[in-house]
Amino acid sequence: MILFKKEFIDKILNGTKTETRRKGKKRWNVGAIHQLQLSWFDKEPFAKVEILSVEEQQLLEITEADAIAEGFKDIMAFWTWWEKQYGHYDPLLLVWVVKFKVVENLRDGAVESDEERHNRIWDNMSDKRKRYDDYITGGDE
């Protein structure tokens, strides 16, 4: 599973976002298929992707073409987003560059509203809580 922000769904599904930069340890292997989701609690993925390559690089190595493949209009837009997302831009930071292609669109073009997503996730969590409570208390006896 790979998590993405809602702002990237359309760009991923229409093929204009084909790579992502990630901090932390390497969690992807070339050729693997991963589901894309909006959060850990969101059990309905919006796409499946195949990992095409995984490389380590410093943030300063990003090119204009890379920024566009990240789904941004240019490198400045990428830097601005990174600072907003992580609080600062460290050009020497080592990140994983994960390149991917969509192998299955699980949304069929429909993008749910924030309210629909919230309700779906809440219902999913409520159902799990009820099952847990039933297990602890012995069910509906």
NUKOLVO-672665 format. One record per atom (N, C-alpha, C): residue number from 1; atom name; x, y, z. Coordinates in Angstrom, 3 decimals, always signed. Layout:
BEGIN
+-----+-------+----------+----------+----------+
! num ! atome !        u !        v !        w !
+-----+-------+----------+----------+----------+
! NUM !    CA !        X !        Y !        Z !
...
+-----+-------+----------+----------+----------+
! end
This chain:
BEGIN
+-----+-------+----------+----------+----------+
! num ! atome !        u !        v !        w !
+-----+-------+----------+----------+----------+
!   1 !     N !   +0.835 !   -1.170 !   +0.000 !
!   1 !    CA !   +0.000 !   +0.000 !   +0.000 !
!   1 !     C !   +0.886 !   +1.242 !   +0.000 !
!   2 !     N !   +0.479 !   +2.226 !   -0.782 !
!   2 !    CA !   +1.143 !   +3.525 !   -0.796 !
!   2 !     C !   +0.060 !   +4.570 !   -0.570 !
!   3 !     N !   +0.318 !   +5.480 !   +0.348 !
!   3 !    CA !   -0.645 !   +6.527 !   +0.663 !
!   3 !     C !   -0.366 !   +7.776 !   -0.157 !
!   4 !     N !   -1.439 !   +8.398 !   -0.646 !
!   4 !    CA !   -1.341 !   +9.648 !   -1.390 !
!   4 !     C !   -2.397 !  +10.623 !   -0.898 !
!   5 !     N !   -2.128 !  +11.882 !   -1.070 !
!   5 !    CA !   -3.092 !  +12.930 !   -0.758 !
!   5 !     C !   -4.149 !  +12.981 !   -1.864 !
!   6 !     N !   -5.342 !  +13.423 !   -1.488 !
!   6 !    CA !   -6.471 !  +13.488 !   -2.419 !
!   6 !     C !   -6.152 !  +14.323 !   -3.662 !
!   7 !     N !   -5.334 !  +15.362 !   -3.480 !
!   7 !    CA !   -5.008 !  +16.253 !   -4.592 !
!   7 !     C !   -4.297 !  +15.530 !   -5.745 !
!   8 !     N !   -3.762 !  +14.332 !   -5.485 !
!   8 !    CA !   -3.018 !  +13.615 !   -6.523 !
!   8 !     C !   -3.819 !  +12.520 !   -7.222 !
!   9 !     N !   -5.022 !  +12.220 !   -6.769 !
!   9 !    CA !   -5.785 !  +11.105 !   -7.351 !
!   9 !     C !   -5.959 !  +11.266 !   -8.855 !
!  10 !     N !   -6.515 !  +12.382 !   -9.295 !
!  10 !    CA !   -6.761 !  +12.571 !  -10.729 !
!  10 !     C !   -5.465 !  +12.521 !  -11.541 !
!  11 !     N !   -4.399 !  +13.115 !  -11.001 !
!  11 !    CA !   -3.115 !  +13.126 !  -11.713 !
!  11 !     C !   -2.544 !  +11.717 !  -11.847 !
!  12 !     N !   -2.731 !  +10.899 !  -10.818 !
!  12 !    CA !   -2.263 !   +9.507 !  -10.896 !
!  12 !     C !   -3.101 !   +8.733 !  -11.893 !
!  13 !     N !   -4.421 !   +8.868 !  -11.795 !
!  13 !    CA !   -5.308 !   +8.092 !  -12.656 !
!  13 !     C !   -5.201 !   +8.490 !  -14.124 !
!  14 !     N !   -4.902 !   +9.776 !  -14.400 !
!  14 !    CA !   -4.784 !  +10.166 !  -15.809 !
!  14 !     C !   -3.347 !  +10.079 !  -16.328 !
!  15 !     N !   -2.424 !   +9.612 !  -15.476 !
!  15 !    CA !   -1.060 !   +9.350 !  -15.918 !
!  15 !     C !   -0.124 !  +10.538 !  -15.914 !
!  16 !     N !   -0.532 !  +11.672 !  -15.326 !
!  16 !    CA !   +0.379 !  +12.816 !  -15.281 !
!  16 !     C !   +1.270 !  +12.794 !  -14.044 !
!  17 !     N !   +0.932 !  +12.000 !  -13.034 !
!  17 !    CA !   +1.816 !  +11.769 !  -11.886 !
!  17 !     C !   +2.261 !  +10.316 !  -11.956 !
!  18 !     N !   +3.548 !  +10.133 !  -12.227 !
!  18 !    CA !   +4.084 !   +8.779 !  -12.426 !
!  18 !     C !   +5.258 !   +8.476 !  -11.506 !
!  19 !     N !   +5.540 !   +9.392 !  -10.596 !
!  19 !    CA !   +6.585 !   +9.120 !   -9.616 !
!  19 !     C !   +6.292 !   +9.876 !   -8.329 !
!  20 !     N !   +6.927 !   +9.406 !   -7.259 !
!  20 !    CA !   +6.768 !  +10.035 !   -5.953 !
!  20 !     C !   +8.092 !   +9.956 !   -5.207 !
!  21 !     N !   +8.354 !  +10.956 !   -4.406 !
!  21 !    CA !   +9.544 !  +10.958 !   -3.560 !
!  21 !     C !   +9.109 !  +10.723 !   -2.135 !
!  22 !     N !   +9.803 !   +9.785 !   -1.472 !
!  22 !    CA !   +9.417 !   +9.387 !   -0.118 !
!  22 !     C !  +10.622 !   +9.392 !   +0.810 !
!  23 !     N !  +10.376 !   +9.872 !   +2.032 !
!  23 !    CA !  +11.390 !   +9.814 !   +3.086 !
!  23 !     C !  +11.317 !   +8.448 !   +3.757 !
!  24 !     N !  +12.366 !   +8.102 !   +4.519 !
!  24 !    CA !  +12.316 !   +6.869 !   +5.296 !
!  24 !     C !  +13.003 !   +5.708 !   +4.618 !
!  25 !     N !  +12.645 !   +4.515 !   +5.087 !
!  25 !    CA !  +13.296 !   +3.316 !   +4.560 !
!  25 !     C !  +12.627 !   +2.866 !   +3.257 !
!  26 !     N !  +13.358 !   +2.086 !   +2.500 !
!  26 !    CA !  +12.847 !   +1.554 !   +1.236 !
!  26 !     C !  +11.776 !   +0.509 !   +1.532 !
!  27 !     N !  +10.592 !   +0.698 !   +0.932 !
!  27 !    CA !   +9.478 !   -0.233 !   +1.153 !
!  27 !     C !   +8.866 !   -0.748 !   -0.158 !
!  28 !     N !   +9.549 !   -0.551 !   -1.268 !
!  28 !    CA !   +8.988 !   -0.908 !   -2.560 !
!  28 !     C !  +10.005 !   -1.710 !   -3.362 !
!  29 !     N !   +9.520 !   -2.656 !   -4.135 !
!  29 !    CA !  +10.381 !   -3.470 !   -4.989 !
!  29 !     C !   +9.911 !   -3.360 !   -6.430 !
!  30 !     N !  +10.864 !   -3.297 !   -7.336 !
!  30 !    CA !  +10.542 !   -3.214 !   -8.758 !
!  30 !     C !   +9.707 !   -4.421 !   -9.156 !
!  31 !     N !   +8.642 !   -4.169 !   -9.888 !
!  31 !    CA !   +7.751 !   -5.227 !  -10.355 !
!  31 !     C !   +6.594 !   -5.515 !   -9.419 !
!  32 !     N !   +6.673 !   -5.042 !   -8.184 !
!  32 !    CA !   +5.593 !   -5.283 !   -7.211 !
!  32 !     C !   +4.370 !   -4.451 !   -7.572 !
!  33 !     N !   +3.206 !   -4.976 !   -7.222 !
!  33 !    CA !   +1.941 !   -4.261 !   -7.404 !
!  33 !     C !   +1.511 !   -3.734 !   -6.036 !
!  34 !     N !   +1.206 !   -2.446 !   -5.974 !
!  34 !    CA !   +0.767 !   -1.811 !   -4.727 !
!  34 !     C !   -0.589 !   -1.151 !   -4.922 !
!  35 !     N !   -1.405 !   -1.207 !   -3.891 !
!  35 !    CA !   -2.661 !   -0.470 !   -3.880 !
!  35 !     C !   -2.382 !   +0.942 !   -3.406 !
!  36 !     N !   -3.089 !   +1.905 !   -3.980 !
!  36 !    CA !   -2.971 !   +3.294 !   -3.567 !
!  36 !     C !   -4.205 !   +3.677 !   -2.770 !
!  37 !     N !   -3.983 !   +4.265 !   -1.602 !
!  37 !    CA !   -5.075 !   +4.668 !   -0.715 !
!  37 !     C !   -4.816 !   +6.071 !   -0.198 !
!  38 !     N !   -5.875 !   +6.656 !   +0.396 !
!  38 !    CA !   -5.769 !   +7.998 !   +0.953 !
!  38 !     C !   -5.342 !   +8.008 !   +2.415 !
!  39 !     N !   -5.573 !   +6.913 !   +3.134 !
!  39 !    CA !   -5.166 !   +6.836 !   +4.534 !
!  39 !     C !   -5.118 !   +5.374 !   +4.958 !
!  40 !     N !   -4.541 !   +5.126 !   +6.135 !
!  40 !    CA !   -4.495 !   +3.772 !   +6.679 !
!  40 !     C !   -5.890 !   +3.261 !   +6.971 !
!  41 !     N !   -6.817 !   +4.165 !   +7.283 !
!  41 !    CA !   -8.178 !   +3.770 !   +7.651 !
!  41 !     C !   -9.077 !   +3.602 !   +6.435 !
!  42 !     N !   -8.632 !   +4.090 !   +5.302 !
!  42 !    CA !   -9.412 !   +4.021 !   +4.068 !
!  42 !     C !   -9.152 !   +2.668 !   +3.437 !
!  43 !     N !  -10.100 !   +1.752 !   +3.559 !
!  43 !    CA !   -9.878 !   +0.383 !   +3.093 !
!  43 !     C !  -10.244 !   +0.181 !   +1.626 !
!  44 !     N !  -10.596 !   +1.256 !   +0.939 !
!  44 !    CA !  -10.929 !   +1.146 !   -0.474 !
!  44 !     C !   -9.871 !   +1.861 !   -1.306 !
!  45 !     N !   -8.962 !   +1.129 !   -1.913 !
!  45 !    CA !   -7.932 !   +1.751 !   -2.737 !
!  45 !     C !   -8.546 !   +2.399 !   -3.972 !
!  46 !     N !   -7.854 !   +3.417 !   -4.496 !
!  46 !    CA !   -8.353 !   +4.075 !   -5.711 !
!  46 !     C !   -7.634 !   +3.590 !   -6.960 !
!  47 !     N !   -6.528 !   +2.865 !   -6.787 !
!  47 !    CA !   -5.796 !   +2.337 !   -7.946 !
!  47 !     C !   -4.814 !   +1.281 !   -7.497 !
!  48 !     N !   -4.354 !   +0.520 !   -8.478 !
!  48 !    CA !   -3.232 !   -0.395 !   -8.279 !
!  48 !     C !   -2.148 !   +0.039 !   -9.252 !
!  49 !     N !   -0.902 !   +0.041 !   -8.760 !
!  49 !    CA !   +0.219 !   +0.441 !   -9.594 !
!  49 !     C !   +1.300 !   -0.628 !   -9.568 !
!  50 !     N !   +2.067 !   -0.664 !  -10.650 !
!  50 !    CA !   +3.258 !   -1.504 !  -10.707 !
!  50 !     C !   +4.460 !   -0.597 !  -10.493 !
!  51 !     N !   +5.372 !   -1.016 !   -9.636 !
!  51 !    CA !   +6.586 !   -0.249 !   -9.378 !
!  51 !     C !   +7.577 !   -0.504 !  -10.517 !
!  52 !     N !   +7.978 !   +0.570 !  -11.184 !
!  52 !    CA !   +8.886 !   +0.461 !  -12.326 !
!  52 !     C !  +10.349 !   +0.623 !  -11.928 !
!  53 !     N !  +10.611 !   +1.494 !  -10.962 !
!  53 !    CA !  +11.986 !   +1.673 !  -10.473 !
!  53 !     C !  +11.951 !   +2.321 !   -9.098 !
!  54 !     N !  +13.001 !   +2.066 !   -8.334 !
!  54 !    CA !  +13.174 !   +2.663 !   -7.014 !
!  54 !     C !  +14.642 !   +3.060 !   -6.909 !
!  55 !     N !  +14.873 !   +4.357 !   -6.731 !
!  55 !    CA !  +16.243 !   +4.860 !   -6.642 !
!  55 !     C !  +16.346 !   +5.832 !   -5.479 !
!  56 !     N !  +17.508 !   +5.893 !   -4.884 !
!  56 !    CA !  +17.759 !   +6.863 !   -3.824 !
!  56 !     C !  +18.470 !   +8.062 !   -4.434 !
!  57 !     N !  +18.027 !   +9.259 !   -4.036 !
!  57 !    CA !  +18.682 !  +10.472 !   -4.502 !
!  57 !     C !  +18.465 !  +11.593 !   -3.487 !
!  58 !     N !  +19.272 !  +12.629 !   -3.601 !
!  58 !    CA !  +19.077 !  +13.807 !   -2.770 !
!  58 !     C !  +18.000 !  +14.680 !   -3.409 !
!  59 !     N !  +17.276 !  +15.407 !   -2.579 !
!  59 !    CA !  +16.216 !  +16.274 !   -3.110 !
!  59 !     C !  +16.742 !  +17.265 !   -4.145 !
!  60 !     N !  +17.964 !  +17.729 !   -3.966 !
!  60 !    CA !  +18.513 !  +18.717 !   -4.904 !
!  60 !     C !  +18.690 !  +18.156 !   -6.308 !
!  61 !     N !  +18.622 !  +16.839 !   -6.459 !
!  61 !    CA !  +18.806 !  +16.217 !   -7.779 !
!  61 !     C !  +17.539 !  +16.229 !   -8.632 !
!  62 !     N !  +16.424 !  +16.676 !   -8.073 !
!  62 !    CA !  +15.184 !  +16.679 !   -8.853 !
!  62 !     C !  +15.315 !  +17.643 !  -10.031 !
!  63 !     N !  +14.869 !  +17.202 !  -11.188 !
!  63 !    CA !  +14.913 !  +18.022 !  -12.401 !
!  63 !     C !  +13.521 !  +18.575 !  -12.694 !
!  64 !     N !  +13.460 !  +19.446 !  -13.648 !
!  64 !    CA !  +12.167 !  +19.994 !  -14.072 !
!  64 !     C !  +11.255 !  +18.862 !  -14.562 !
!  65 !     N !  +11.814 !  +17.935 !  -15.334 !
!  65 !    CA !  +11.036 !  +16.785 !  -15.828 !
!  65 !     C !  +10.544 !  +15.917 !  -14.669 !
!  66 !     N !  +11.387 !  +15.742 !  -13.646 !
!  66 !    CA !  +10.974 !  +14.978 !  -12.464 !
!  66 !     C !   +9.807 !  +15.654 !  -11.754 !
!  67 !     N !   +9.894 !  +16.967 !  -11.595 !
!  67 !    CA !   +8.822 !  +17.712 !  -10.919 !
!  67 !     C !   +7.505 !  +17.552 !  -11.675 !
!  68 !     N !   +7.567 !  +17.566 !  -12.989 !
!  68 !    CA !   +6.357 !  +17.375 !  -13.802 !
!  68 !     C !   +5.844 !  +15.947 !  -13.627 !
!  69 !     N !   +6.747 !  +14.953 !  -13.598 !
!  69 !    CA !   +6.338 !  +13.561 !  -13.373 !
!  69 !     C !   +5.783 !  +13.368 !  -11.968 !
!  70 !     N !   +6.128 !  +14.260 !  -11.040 !
!  70 !    CA !   +5.573 !  +14.258 !   -9.681 !
!  70 !     C !   +4.154 !  +14.853 !   -9.664 !
!  71 !     N !   +3.752 !  +15.438 !  -10.777 !
!  71 !    CA !   +2.407 !  +16.010 !  -10.863 !
!  71 !     C !   +2.351 !  +17.515 !  -10.657 !
!  72 !     N !   +3.506 !  +18.177 !  -10.696 !
!  72 !    CA !   +3.562 !  +19.626 !  -10.497 !
!  72 !     C !   +3.859 !  +20.331 !  -11.807 !
!  73 !     N !   +3.512 !  +21.632 !  -11.879 !
!  73 !    CA !   +3.724 !  +22.365 !  -13.132 !
!  73 !     C !   +5.193 !  +22.662 !  -13.378 !
!  74 !     N !   +5.982 !  +22.773 !  -12.287 !
!  74 !    CA !   +7.410 !  +23.016 !  -12.425 !
!  74 !     C !   +8.111 !  +22.704 !  -11.103 !
!  75 !     N !   +9.416 !  +22.870 !  -11.093 !
!  75 !    CA !  +10.210 !  +22.511 !   -9.913 !
!  75 !     C !   +9.906 !  +23.417 !   -8.720 !
!  76 !     N !   +9.596 !  +24.688 !   -8.977 !
!  76 !    CA !   +9.258 !  +25.602 !   -7.877 !
!  76 !     C !   +7.974 !  +25.159 !   -7.180 !
!  77 !     N !   +7.007 !  +24.698 !   -7.947 !
!  77 !    CA !   +5.757 !  +24.212 !   -7.351 !
!  77 !     C !   +6.024 !  +22.981 !   -6.483 !
!  78 !     N !   +6.922 !  +22.111 !   -6.950 !
!  78 !    CA !   +7.290 !  +20.943 !   -6.142 !
!  78 !     C !   +7.937 !  +21.377 !   -4.839 !
!  79 !     N !   +8.932 !  +22.277 !   -4.889 !
!  79 !    CA !   +9.618 !  +22.735 !   -3.677 !
!  79 !     C !   +8.644 !  +23.380 !   -2.697 !
!  80 !     N !   +7.730 !  +24.193 !   -3.225 !
!  80 !    CA !   +6.734 !  +24.854 !   -2.375 !
!  80 !     C !   +5.862 !  +23.809 !   -1.685 !
!  81 !     N !   +5.414 !  +22.807 !   -2.445 !
!  81 !    CA !   +4.584 !  +21.746 !   -1.861 !
!  81 !     C !   +5.377 !  +20.979 !   -0.798 !
!  82 !     N !   +6.635 !  +20.650 !   -1.086 !
!  82 !    CA !   +7.453 !  +19.876 !   -0.138 !
!  82 !     C !   +7.588 !  +20.643 !   +1.181 !
!  83 !     N !   +7.883 !  +21.948 !   +1.108 !
!  83 !    CA !   +8.008 !  +22.759 !   +2.322 !
!  83 !     C !   +6.702 !  +22.793 !   +3.114 !
!  84 !     N !   +5.601 !  +22.913 !   +2.403 !
!  84 !    CA !   +4.290 !  +22.923 !   +3.069 !
!  84 !     C !   +4.011 !  +21.562 !   +3.719 !
!  85 !     N !   +4.367 !  +20.496 !   +3.039 !
!  85 !    CA !   +4.105 !  +19.138 !   +3.513 !
!  85 !     C !   +4.981 !  +18.769 !   +4.707 !
!  86 !     N !   +6.278 !  +19.080 !   +4.632 !
!  86 !    CA !   +7.236 !  +18.601 !   +5.627 !
!  86 !     C !   +7.810 !  +19.707 !   +6.525 !
!  87 !     N !   +7.445 !  +20.959 !   +6.275 !
!  87 !    CA !   +7.886 !  +22.046 !   +7.137 !
!  87 !     C !   +9.198 !  +22.688 !   +6.734 !
!  88 !     N !   +9.964 !  +22.029 !   +5.883 !
!  88 !    CA !  +11.220 !  +22.601 !   +5.399 !
!  88 !     C !  +11.682 !  +21.828 !   +4.161 !
!  89 !     N !  +12.586 !  +22.439 !   +3.429 !
!  89 !    CA !  +13.160 !  +21.798 !   +2.248 !
!  89 !     C !  +14.657 !  +21.674 !   +2.483 !
!  90 !     N !  +15.140 !  +20.461 !   +2.684 !
!  90 !    CA !  +16.559 !  +20.181 !   +2.870 !
!  90 !     C !  +17.088 !  +19.577 !   +1.575 !
!  91 !     N !  +17.822 !  +20.335 !   +0.789 !
!  91 !    CA !  +18.274 !  +19.828 !   -0.512 !
!  91 !     C !  +19.168 !  +18.598 !   -0.423 !
!  92 !     N !  +19.802 !  +18.374 !   +0.738 !
!  92 !    CA !  +20.694 !  +17.226 !   +0.889 !
!  92 !     C !  +19.979 !  +15.978 !   +1.406 !
!  93 !     N !  +18.693 !  +16.107 !   +1.721 !
!  93 !    CA !  +17.929 !  +14.973 !   +2.237 !
!  93 !     C !  +17.883 !  +13.840 !   +1.212 !
!  94 !     N !  +18.202 !  +12.628 !   +1.666 !
!  94 !    CA !  +18.084 !  +11.452 !   +0.800 !
!  94 !     C !  +16.640 !  +10.972 !   +0.811 !
!  95 !     N !  +16.086 !  +10.776 !   -0.374 !
!  95 !    CA !  +14.717 !  +10.295 !   -0.525 !
!  95 !     C !  +14.700 !   +9.135 !   -1.510 !
!  96 !     N !  +13.618 !   +8.376 !   -1.467 !
!  96 !    CA !  +13.411 !   +7.304 !   -2.440 !
!  96 !     C !  +12.554 !   +7.855 !   -3.565 !
!  97 !     N !  +13.015 !   +7.683 !   -4.796 !
!  97 !    CA !  +12.244 !   +8.060 !   -5.979 !
!  97 !     C !  +11.589 !   +6.786 !   -6.477 !
!  98 !     N !  +10.266 !   +6.746 !   -6.377 !
!  98 !    CA !   +9.510 !   +5.562 !   -6.770 !
!  98 !     C !   +8.740 !   +5.904 !   -8.043 !
!  99 !     N !   +9.088 !   +5.235 !   -9.133 !
!  99 !    CA !   +8.391 !   +5.434 !  -10.404 !
!  99 !     C !   +7.411 !   +4.289 !  -10.579 !
! 100 !     N !   +6.216 !   +4.626 !  -11.080 !
! 100 !    CA !   +5.151 !   +3.630 !  -11.156 !
! 100 !     C !   +4.258 !   +3.881 !  -12.363 !
! 101 !     N !   +3.456 !   +2.855 !  -12.681 !
! 101 !    CA !   +2.415 !   +3.027 !  -13.695 !
! 101 !     C !   +1.138 !   +2.391 !  -13.158 !
! 102 !     N !   +0.019 !   +3.016 !  -13.466 !
! 102 !    CA !   -1.280 !   +2.497 !  -13.044 !
! 102 !     C !   -1.590 !   +1.251 !  -13.857 !
! 103 !     N !   -1.915 !   +0.161 !  -13.160 !
! 103 !    CA !   -2.312 !   -1.065 !  -13.843 !
! 103 !     C !   -3.809 !   -1.321 !  -13.677 !
! 104 !     N !   -4.426 !   -0.639 !  -12.711 !
! 104 !    CA !   -5.876 !   -0.773 !  -12.539 !
! 104 !     C !   -6.432 !   +0.466 !  -11.850 !
! 105 !     N !   -7.403 !   +1.088 !  -12.509 !
! 105 !    CA !   -8.123 !   +2.227 !  -11.932 !
! 105 !     C !   -9.322 !   +1.650 !  -11.189 !
! 106 !     N !   -9.337 !   +1.806 !   -9.885 !
! 106 !    CA !  -10.422 !   +1.245 !   -9.072 !
! 106 !     C !  -11.534 !   +2.255 !   -8.806 !
! 107 !     N !  -11.423 !   +3.443 !   -9.371 !
! 107 !    CA !  -12.423 !   +4.486 !   -9.182 !
! 107 !     C !  -13.347 !   +4.629 !  -10.377 !
! 108 !     N !  -12.965 !   +4.131 !  -11.511 !
! 108 !    CA !  -13.750 !   +4.274 !  -12.737 !
! 108 !     C !  -14.133 !   +5.723 !  -12.991 !
! 109 !     N !  -13.193 !   +6.614 !  -12.725 !
! 109 !    CA !  -13.413 !   +8.021 !  -13.007 !
! 109 !     C !  -14.176 !   +8.774 !  -11.943 !
! 110 !     N !  -14.795 !   +8.085 !  -10.995 !
! 110 !    CA !  -15.585 !   +8.760 !   -9.971 !
! 110 !     C !  -14.688 !   +9.144 !   -8.798 !
! 111 !     N !  -14.670 !  +10.404 !   -8.462 !
! 111 !    CA !  -13.918 !  +10.877 !   -7.307 !
! 111 !     C !  -14.929 !  +11.283 !   -6.245 !
! 112 !     N !  -14.861 !  +10.621 !   -5.097 !
! 112 !    CA !  -15.839 !  +10.889 !   -4.052 !
! 112 !     C !  -15.548 !  +12.209 !   -3.356 !
! 113 !     N !  -16.590 !  +12.807 !   -2.814 !
! 113 !    CA !  -16.439 !  +14.055 !   -2.081 !
! 113 !     C !  -15.801 !  +13.779 !   -0.723 !
! 114 !     N !  -15.345 !  +14.833 !   -0.066 !
! 114 !    CA !  -14.770 !  +14.683 !   +1.275 !
! 114 !     C !  -15.803 !  +14.087 !   +2.225 !
! 115 !     N !  -17.062 !  +14.526 !   +2.116 !
! 115 !    CA !  -18.119 !  +14.013 !   +2.999 !
! 115 !     C !  -18.369 !  +12.526 !   +2.747 !
! 116 !     N !  -18.412 !  +12.110 !   +1.470 !
! 116 !    CA !  -18.607 !  +10.694 !   +1.150 !
! 116 !     C !  -17.449 !   +9.849 !   +1.696 !
! 117 !     N !  -16.230 !  +10.331 !   +1.524 !
! 117 !    CA !  -15.058 !   +9.610 !   +2.022 !
! 117 !     C !  -15.106 !   +9.512 !   +3.545 !
! 118 !     N !  -15.411 !  +10.628 !   +4.206 !
! 118 !    CA !  -15.500 !  +10.634 !   +5.666 !
! 118 !     C !  -16.539 !   +9.620 !   +6.145 !
! 119 !     N !  -17.719 !   +9.623 !   +5.535 !
! 119 !    CA !  -18.788 !   +8.706 !   +5.940 !
! 119 !     C !  -18.396 !   +7.246 !   +5.708 !
! 120 !     N !  -17.737 !   +6.958 !   +4.580 !
! 120 !    CA !  -17.324 !   +5.584 !   +4.283 !
! 120 !     C !  -16.297 !   +5.099 !   +5.305 !
! 121 !     N !  -15.321 !   +5.932 !   +5.613 !
! 121 !    CA !  -14.296 !   +5.540 !   +6.580 !
! 121 !     C !  -14.911 !   +5.384 !   +7.964 !
! 122 !     N !  -15.783 !   +6.320 !   +8.350 !
! 122 !    CA !  -16.435 !   +6.250 !   +9.659 !
! 122 !     C !  -17.262 !   +4.971 !   +9.782 !
! 123 !     N !  -18.017 !   +4.638 !   +8.725 !
! 123 !    CA !  -18.822 !   +3.413 !   +8.742 !
! 123 !     C !  -17.925 !   +2.185 !   +8.889 !
! 124 !     N !  -16.812 !   +2.168 !   +8.190 !
! 124 !    CA !  -15.869 !   +1.055 !   +8.267 !
! 124 !     C !  -15.314 !   +0.916 !   +9.679 !
! 125 !     N !  -14.921 !   +2.035 !  +10.283 !
! 125 !    CA !  -14.377 !   +2.004 !  +11.644 !
! 125 !     C !  -15.455 !   +1.606 !  +12.651 !
! 126 !     N !  -16.679 !   +2.100 !  +12.469 !
! 126 !    CA !  -17.771 !   +1.777 !  +13.387 !
! 126 !     C !  -18.089 !   +0.292 !  +13.340 !
! 127 !     N !  -18.059 !   -0.286 !  +12.124 !
! 127 !    CA !  -18.327 !   -1.715 !  +11.969 !
! 127 !     C !  -17.249 !   -2.534 !  +12.691 !
! 128 !     N !  -16.005 !   -2.142 !  +12.543 !
! 128 !    CA !  -14.919 !   -2.855 !  +13.233 !
! 128 !     C !  -15.074 !   -2.728 !  +14.749 !
! 129 !     N !  -15.448 !   -1.547 !  +15.224 !
! 129 !    CA !  -15.638 !   -1.356 !  +16.661 !
! 129 !     C !  -16.766 !   -2.239 !  +17.180 !
! 130 !     N !  -17.873 !   -2.352 !  +16.426 !
! 130 !    CA !  -18.992 !   -3.186 !  +16.840 !
! 130 !     C !  -18.563 !   -4.650 !  +16.903 !
! 131 !     N !  -17.817 !   -5.110 !  +15.886 !
! 131 !    CA !  -17.352 !   -6.499 !  +15.897 !
! 131 !     C !  -16.427 !   -6.768 !  +17.081 !
! 132 !     N !  -15.580 !   -5.824 !  +17.401 !
! 132 !    CA !  -14.690 !   -5.971 !  +18.553 !
! 132 !     C !  -15.499 !   -6.021 !  +19.851 !
! 133 !     N !  -16.448 !   -5.092 !  +20.000 !
! 133 !    CA !  -17.293 !   -5.080 !  +21.189 !
! 133 !     C !  -18.080 !   -6.389 !  +21.329 !
! 134 !     N !  -18.612 !   -6.890 !  +20.203 !
! 134 !    CA !  -19.339 !   -8.168 !  +20.226 !
! 134 !     C !  -18.413 !   -9.302 !  +20.660 !
! 135 !     N !  -17.193 !   -9.290 !  +20.192 !
! 135 !    CA !  -16.229 !  -10.329 !  +20.559 !
! 135 !     C !  -15.933 !  -10.270 !  +22.057 !
! 136 !     N !  -15.703 !   -9.086 !  +22.568 !
! 136 !    CA !  -15.362 !   -8.920 !  +23.991 !
! 136 !     C !  -16.539 !   -9.286 !  +24.894 !
! 137 !     N !  -17.736 !   -8.889 !  +24.498 !
! 137 !    CA !  -18.906 !   -9.105 !  +25.352 !
! 137 !     C !  -19.604 !  -10.423 !  +25.075 !
! 138 !     N !  -19.156 !  -11.181 !  +24.110 !
! 138 !    CA !  -19.788 !  -12.448 !  +23.812 !
! 138 !     C !  -20.870 !  -12.366 !  +22.750 !
! 139 !     N !  -20.931 !  -11.218 !  +22.059 !
! 139 !    CA !  -21.866 !  -11.093 !  +20.942 !
! 139 !     C !  -23.243 !  -10.639 !  +21.345 !
! 140 !     N !  -24.212 !  -10.957 !  +20.492 !
! 140 !    CA !  -25.593 !  -10.502 !  +20.655 !
! 140 !     C !  -26.433 !  -11.506 !  +21.428 !
! 141 !     N !  -25.873 !  -12.186 !  +22.370 !
! 141 !    CA !  -26.597 !  -13.234 !  +23.107 !
! 141 !     C !  -27.627 !  -12.665 !  +24.036 !
+-----+-------+----------+----------+----------+
! end
